[in-house]
Amino acid sequence: MRDDHPVDTAAVIAVRGLEKTYASGHQALKRVDLTIKRGEIFALLGPNGAGKTTLISIICGIVRATAGTVTADGHDIVRDYRAARSAIGLVPQEISTDMFETVLDTVRFSRGLFGKPRDDAYLEKVLRDLSLWDKRDAKIMTLSGGMKRRVMIAKALSHEPTILFLDEPTAGVDVELRRDMWAMVRGLRERGVTIVLTTHYIEEAEEMADRIGVIRKGEIILVEEKTALMQKLGQSQLILQLHPPVTALPEELAGLPLVLSDDGYELVYTFDSQADRTGIAGLLRRLGDLGIGYRDLQTRQSSLEDIFVTLVRSQP
């Protein structure tokens, strides 16, 4: 396949023209192009069925693409599978491991699968970082769900990958694990590990990610630096608490981006905070001229979740 994209030496993952059509005829991915930079935290967002897990599974060599190419850490995932896969650690959504093994044995076995020499000091550090060291001799079947999730993360890190995929890593886990895991992720990024995560907890992506990708119906509809995305697409709102309430907006305010609450007590004005003129001063003057009073006002910036919902709904 001809690749017209220039080589990006900063890229640790390069996806070009990726397609996947299953035997049923369902097209899960449609010519996906994506570059992930070395050492970044990249969040892939999308509704259920958008193609997130299929994309990750292809990059990790679990699912074969219908068309396109993928390189991981400079290695083609088909032609040089072993080298590409050894650079990747994957924490899948589902917990899948030998329940009769002990924690330390299963992590040690995972390391050996990738041909890595035994290094119990490294594995001890991984288990301590995940609060698993005290459970190292426990059989996995005896652990809680949260502890089993920690074991899956330890297995993914056992062979010292340079790329770590976290597929819905905190779905259904306790707050303590979520906090511990994100502290660990920050530490890995500081050591140069690239983190790719999918999540339904958009506030996590907003807090953790350097860049955001949005996938919908098998297509990447946007990739953007998080801060730039929020500046570009984020809207601000002026919220006025009216006193006394009004039953309807006067015709003089028709055409303005205003929403009146059902009880008539709250008026919301949406504006672009990056624009030269927000229109707030003019709005307040017009409200005064119309005799509409207010006892309080505040502004609110759109969250990443607001932007995500808007993007997904706006696509045809």
N, C-alpha and C positions, 0 to 999 in steps of 0.2 A: 504493500500500500504506500502510495506516495505521500510524504509528509511535507507540507509547505510551511510548517511552523519553524522558526529559527530555534536552534538549540539554546536552551536556557541552563547555563551552568549552575544557577542557584536552585534549580528545581530538583527535588528529591523524588517526586512522582510526576510523570507526564502521561496524560491520557489523550489519545488522538482518535477521533472518528469512531468512538466506541459504540457498538450496537449489540443488543441482545434480544433475540426473539425465541421464545420457548416453543416446544413442540405443539402446544395448544394453539399457537398463533398469536399469543399475547406478546406485544413488543414492549419489553420492560425498559430498554434504553434506546434513545434515538440520537445517534451521532454526537455523543458527549465528548467535548474537549475540556480538559481541566489540567491546570498546573498547580502543584502544591509546593511551596517553598521549603527549603531545608530549615529546620529549627523553628517553624511556626506552629501555632495551634489553629487548626482549620476546622470550622464547624459546618457540617452539611445538614441543612434543615429541609424538611419537606413533609407533607402529609403522609399518612399511611398509604402504602402502595405506590409511592412516587418513584421508587427505584433506588433508594438509599442503600439497602442491604445488598441488592444485586450488584451495584457499582462496587461496593467494598469487597464482595465475594469474588468478583472478577480480578480486582487489583491483587487480592491475596492468593489468587490461583485456585480457588475452590470451585468456581464456575467458569466455563469456557465461553468467551465472547463469540458472537456471530460474525462480527467484523470489527476492525480497528486494532490499535496497538496500545500497550501499556509498558512503561519502564518504571522500575522501582530501584532507587539508589544506583541508577545507571544500567540496570540489567533488564533485558526484555523478559517479561513474566512467562512467555511461552518458550522461547529459544534457550533461555538461561534460567530455568525455573528454580533450581536449587539455590543459586546465589541470590536471586530476587527474593525468594521466600525467606531465606535466612536473615534478610534485613528487616523483616516485618514481624511484629507481634500483634496478635489479634485477640481482642476480648469480645466474643460474640454475645448476642442477646441471650441465648439459651445456655444454661449451665450444663456442660457435657464433659464428664471426667469419670474415672473409675472410682466409684463410691467406696470400694473396699480398701483402697490404698490410703496410706497416711499422707498428710500434707507435704512433708519434706520429700517423701519418695516420689510423689507424682510430679512435684516441681523439678526434682533431680532428673527424673525420666524425660520430662519435656526438654530440658537442656540437652540431654544426650541425643535426642531425636535429631537435633540440628548439628550434631558432630562436635559440639563444644566440649572441651576437657572439663573434668570435674573441678568445681570451684565452690566449696561449701561456704567460704567466707562471703562470697558474693550473694549466694542464695540466702544466707542468714540475714544479710542487710535488706534484701528484698522483703523477706518475711517480717522482719522487724518494722520496716516502713509501713507495712500493711497490717500491723498489730496481729500477726499470725505466728510469731515465734513461739509463744506459749502453747500453741496448738499444733506444733510441728509433728508430734507423734500421734495425733488424733486421727482416726479414720474419717474420711470426708463425709461419710454417711451420717456421722454423729453431729455435724456442724449445723448451725443455723443457716438460713438462706443468705443472710448478709455475709457470713463467714465464707460460704461457698463461693459467693461472688468475688470475695477477696482472693480466694485460691485461683480463680480463673485469671485474675489480673497478674498474680504471681507467676502462673504458667506462661502467660504472654510475655513476661519480662525475663524469663529464665535464661534465654539465650542471648541477652543483651542486644536487642534489636535497635536499629537507628530510626525506625518508623513504628509507631504504635497506633493501631486502630481500636477505637472504643465505640462499639455499636450499642447505643442506648445503655451506657454503662451504669447509670444510677436509677434505671426504671425499677421501682418497687423496693429500693433499698432504704436503710435507715439514714437519718440525718447525719449520724456520726460517721458512717462509711463515706457518705457523700463529701463531707468536710475533709476526711483523711485522704480520700482519693484525689481531690482537687489540689491539696497541698503536695501530694506526690507528683501529680501532673506538672505542676509549676517547677518542681525540682528537676524532673526529667527534661523539661524544655530548657532549663538553665544549663543542662549538660549537653544540649545540642540535639536531643531526640525530637523528631517531628511527631506531633499529635494530630490525628484526624478523628473527629468524633461526630456521631449523629446523636441527637437528643430531642426529646419532646419538651424538656425543661428549657425553654428559650432564655430564661433568666440566667442559666448557666452559660449558654453561648454568649450572652451579652457581657457577662463578667469575665469569661476566660479567653474567648477567641481573639485572634489577631485579624483573621478574615472570615467572612461568611459566604457560603455558597447556598443557593436555594434551588432545589430540584422539584419539578412538577411534571407528572405524566411522562417520566423518562427523559426529560430535557432539563439541562441546566439553564435557568432563566436569569440568573444573576450571580456574579462573583464580585465581591467588593470588600475593601478594607472596612472593618467594623465602624470605625469612627467616621469615615467618609460616607458610608451608607446611611448612618443615622443623621448626618448633616444634610445629605442630599435628599433623602426621602422622608426624614422625620418632620412631623408637623408639630407646631406648638398650639396650645389652646389657652385662651383667656376665659376663666370661669367666673361669672358674676352671680352673686347671691342677691336676687331682686327683693326689694321691699318698698312698697307692697308688691305681691305677685301680680302678673298680668295673665289674661286669658288667651291672648293671641298677639303676635307681632304686628305692629302697624305697617301699612303698605309702604311707608317711607323707608323701611328697612329691607324690603324685598330685594333679592339678588345678592345680599351679603351672606357669607358662610356662617350663618347663625342657626343654632338649634335650641329651641325652648323646651324645657322639661314638661312632662304632662301636668304637674301640679302648678306650673307657672312660676316657680321660685328660682329656677336656675337657667341662666342663659350662657351658652357656650359659643365662643367665637374662635374659629380655626384660622391660623395665619402661618406664614412662612417666616420663621425667626431669622433666616439668613437674608431676607429681602431688605432693600434699602428703606422701604416704608412698610411697616406692619399694618397700618390702618387703625391701630388701637386708639390713638388720640382723636381721630375723626369720629370713630364709633362712639367714644364716651361723650363727645360734644353733641352728637345727634341724639343719644339717649337723654341727655340733659334737656335739649330743646323739646323733646317729646314728652318730658315729664316722667320718664321711667327712672326710678331711683334704685340704688343698690347699697347694701350695707357691708359687703365684703367682695374682694376680687382676688384671684390667684391665677398663676400660670402653671401649665403642665406641659412637659416635653413628651413626645411620643416615645414609647418603649420599642425595643426590637420586636416584641411580640405584635404590637400594633402594625409595624412596618411589614412583618412577615405575612400577617393576615391580609393586608392590603395588596401585597404582591401576588399572593396565591389567588385571591378573588379576581384580580384585574386581568389575569391572563385568560385568553380565549380557550 
